[in-house]
Amino acid sequence: MRPRMGRFRANSDEVAAKIVDGEAILINLSTGIYYSMDGPAAVAWAMLERGAAADEIAGELADRYAVEREVTASDVESLLEELVAEGLLVPVTDGTAPTRREVELPPPDAYVAPRLDKYTDMQEMLALDPPLPGIEDIPWEPPAA
């Protein structure tokens, strides 16, 4: 099922995510699979965390990377489909917009179709059974020097 271009939110019951040095790192705590997104995909994830709708993301990518809007709209739809299929993202179905968070967008680089890189090599070590309640409240801060 292809998601319609609408609003989505991170599946915060099962997913922990952070953008570090322009790369979005996501961990599905139920499965132990972790993911990486960089470049335009990291921008898309940052905007999803801000509460942006799919069409807003496509517009930002088109403007930021000087690419045709039709291209970015198709690419964003494919990325959203993959994020939903992996259980990382869920559609907002109650009509309310997600809480808009301030998230710094990664700097622009060359445009490549946003993609989700999937890693299963640490699956057994990262999976929490059952997932940790309130995982979205755990701060991801680097240790003090």
Secondary structure as GFF3:
##gff-version 3
##sequence-region A 1 145
A	DSSP	beta_strand	8	10	.	.	.	ID=ss1
A	DSSP	beta_strand	15	20	.	.	.	ID=ss2
A	DSSP	beta_strand	23	28	.	.	.	ID=ss3
A	DSSP	beta_strand	34	38	.	.	.	ID=ss4
A	DSSP	alpha_helix	40	50	.	.	.	ID=ss5
A	DSSP	alpha_helix	54	65	.	.	.	ID=ss6
A	DSSP	alpha_helix	69	85	.	.	.	ID=ss7
A	DSSP	beta_strand	89	91	.	.	.	ID=ss8
A	DSSP	beta_strand	117	119	.	.	.	ID=ss9
A	DSSP	alpha_helix	123	126	.	.	.	ID=ss10
A	DSSP	three_ten_helix	135	137	.	.	.	ID=ss11
###
